């Protein structure tokens, strides 16, 4: 999608130093129909990527509400905002249980949001669409099925070498539970959304071996912790995961799948 001429050169650009949220936000913005004056609900807004950018683009005739279940992240976003962009506000809400007082919006966005919809993803998407005005657009991004496949396969091989059938099954169940692009399209089709677009773009993540792999801020918090949870024995988990971490070459490239899901709610008859 070409950038409309009405959009301004941002004083609040997407942070270049962010190697996870920003690349996902970039594919979100490629699909988002954005112009001044829009009202936008940004779910799982975190530290404000891309809420600050969105607010600057809609301008003072529009409004952006960023919601997150984490009070600390909401507080951090407010601290960054200070008195800037007064038509942007951050609130603490669980997007899985939105308050009835929340109005409807012309756009609903959610960068890296779908992972937090568990366990009832379809129901959460349906709840979001209830807060979308007729003719409005929903755009969500998430790491889809296939993200870091080489890593999961290497962990599985190491578990197999140790004869860990229970842990292997837990790992397989965890990986299979991640939604695919096909799953995401199916949600919007069931909800009778229009002009549905689902796109996947690969994103390579760099890491070093050993502790640099195991303590990688993205891999650890978002993914490796899930692998550790497959073990009942913490010492065994450390042994298996250490061996995996020293074999980085077999997992390279570490590829995430950036999936962006877009659809439009039917207009009023």
URJO-V760757 format. One line per field, one symbol per residue. ss: DSSP state (2 for helix, 1 for strand, 0 for the rest). psi: psi as a letter, one per 20 degrees, with the letter a starting at -180 (. if undefined). burial: I if it has 9 or more other ideal C-beta (glycine too) atoms within 8 Angstrom, else O. A space follows every 10 residues. Layout:
ss = ???
psi = ???
burial = ???
//
This chain:
ss = 0000000000 0000000000 2222222222 2000000011 1110000000 2222222200 0011111100 2222222222 2000000111 1100000000 0000111111 0002222000 2222222220 0111111111 1110000022 2222222222 2000222222 2222222000 2222222222 0001111111 1111100000 2222002222 2222222200 0002222222 2222200222 2001111111 111100000
psi = pqpqiiqqpp imrpphiojf gghhhghghh ipoprqiqpp poqlicjjok ggggghhhai iaqpopqqio hhhghgghhh gcjqmijpqp qoqoiimqqh ipaqqhqpqn pkhhhjiqim gghggghghh jpqpjrpppq qqorpipkgh ghhggghhgg hikmhghghg ggggghipqr hgggghghgh jkrrlppppp pqoppqqrrc hhghjphghg hhghhhghii qhohhhgggg hghghilhhi ipqopqoopp pqqppprp.
burial = OOOOOOOOOO OIOIOOOIOI IIIIIIIIII IIOIIIOIII IIIIIIIIII IIIIIIIIIO OIOIIIIIOO OOIIOIIOOI IOOOIOIIOI OIIOIIOIOO OIOOIIIIII IIIIIIIOOO IOOIIIIIIO IIOOIIIIII IIIIIOIIOI IIOIIIOIII OOOIOOIIOI IIOIIOOIII IOIIIOIIIO IOIOOIIIII OOIOIOIOII OIIIOIOIII OIIIIOIIOI IOOOOIIOOI IIIIIOIIOO IOOIIIIIII IIIIIOOOO
//
